[in-house]
Amino acid sequence: IPDSFGLKIMTPVGNIIHTGDFKFDFSPTGNDSNYQKMARIGEEGVLCLLSDSTNAEIEDFTTSEKVVSENIKEMFESIDGRIIISTFASNIHRIQQIVEASVFTNRKIAVFGRSMTKNIDVGYKLGYIKAPKGTFIFTRTKSEIRDKNLTILCTGSQGEPLAALTRIAANTHRQISLIPGDTVILSSSPIPGNLESVNRTINMLYKRGANVITQSPFADVHASGHGGQNELKLMLKLMRPKFFMPIHGEYRMLKLHTKLAIDTGVKPENTFIMENGDVLALSNDKAYIKTKIKTSDVYVDSESIGEVGSLVLKDRRELSEDGLLSVILTISQENYEVMCTPNIISRGFIYLKENDKMTKDMQEIILDVTDKYLNPKHKLNMSGIKNDIIKSLRKYISEETRREPMIMPVIMVL
């Protein structure tokens, strides 16, 4: 990612270094790392190093971007048909590699996906994306280009449900349909947690007849943006911190990174594997976990951030798992009697027309519960009727189906 930096935080007790995501690429396609400056910072003295642990399980160095660039170019040369290639929209250098390979093989580029289009536009204006005039074409004119002269660059390398590549694979994209001879390249590796959705997308692509190329020992189409073990050790040697705190990664990655720090000279008692919310207190001669602050996931719901409470999330979870059962009941205020058969509406629970007996049983339960409250001498207890209907139906449904749909009684008094 262009213009990415680590942070040197100067405090009264010493310098704290936050690496951010990093790798050391000795043959980069973009700007080189400033090793001299990092060495000078190490000479000044580093109190605590916070270092990226994402690839702490990878031995040796991460693959160079130059290797990927050459491999992508060779692949483009060997492919006769249309190329559909997906990568991270934020990986500007990878996008430039794809542009160079397309230009080299006389291909035009059609871009699909809002984040990809936006990032290419910004990268082009800032000079990070360089392409001859006419390389990028309007998506609506792609049909005018021969298949062997077309590259489709799109989002969806992580199997995101609404991304362009996923919709292409599912045959729901409005502008692109797979055709015989298409080659799909995933120039990325699955982020932990996304493997299932990525595999689902790949399977759909194969089912539609596409030739799919992914990162493998036989096809270097992606290089991680995170350093392997040798790069992590080099950072530790350059910084020579007194205290060390691994960041960014699963616990096992933090543990391995801590071992690398100890191997390079950091004292074991000066390493800290933190949990979310832990507060590390530092002085010039000691460090310790002082306290813990409350932390939790922040839920983003459309344009609201952190405004959705736990009860709303609980309701949404129940709806997604067991569905909704709505009961509509009409009561006569004058005669204190149910005016018609209770109306039951099911959404995501059961198909009522195929469960006639169960529907009639539930209607009987609703009438039995309601009759207990229909006494002209007493005021109608609406909340009591609703609560008893929910309780009685929930018990019956659980016994019959082992499911717990959300039950919503609606009572109209006429």
Number of C-alpha atoms within 10 A of each C-alpha: 13 12 5 9 13 14 12 15 12 12 11 7 11 17 21 21 22 19 18 17 18 23 23 23 20 12 13 14 17 15 10 11 15 9 12 10 11 16 16 12 17 20 12 13 16 22 25 24 24 20 23 25 29 23 24 28 15 14 12 14 18 20 19 20 24 17 16 20 22 14 17 23 20 13 16 22 14 9 14 14 18 23 25 23 24 24 24 19 21 16 16 22 19 25 25 21 21 23 24 20 22 23 18 12 18 16 24 21 25 20 20 21 16 14 15 22 17 13 17 22 12 13 19 15 11 10 9 16 20 17 15 9 7 9 15 15 15 11 14 9 9 19 11 8 15 12 18 18 18 23 28 20 24 26 25 25 27 25 23 16 14 13 19 26 31 26 19 22 24 18 16 13 16 9 13 18 14 19 13 11 16 22 22 23 21 25 22 21 20 16 10 9 9 14 14 13 17 21 14 14 24 23 14 16 23 13 12 17 14 20 16 16 18 17 16 10 7 8 13 21 26 23 19 16 19 21 27 25 21 18 21 25 20 14 24 22 16 19 22 24 25 19 23 29 22 25 24 15 16 12 15 13 20 25 18 17 29 23 15 18 26 18 13 14 13 20 14 14 12 18 21 20 15 15 10 10 12 15 14 14 11 17 12 13 10 12 19 14 13 10 10 12 8 7 9 7 6 10 14 11 10 6 6 9 10 10 11 13 9 10 9 10 12 11 11 13 12 15 19 14 14 17 19 20 21 16 21 14 22 17 19 14 16 9 12 18 18 17 14 10 14 19 13 17 16 16 15 13 19 18 12 15 9 9 10 10 11 16 18 15 12 19 19 14 15 23 16 13 20 21 13 9 17 20 12 12 7 8 11 16 11 14 11 13 20 20 14 14 22 18 13 15 21 18 13 16 15 12 11 10 10 12 15 21 24 21 20 17 18 13 16 12 15 11
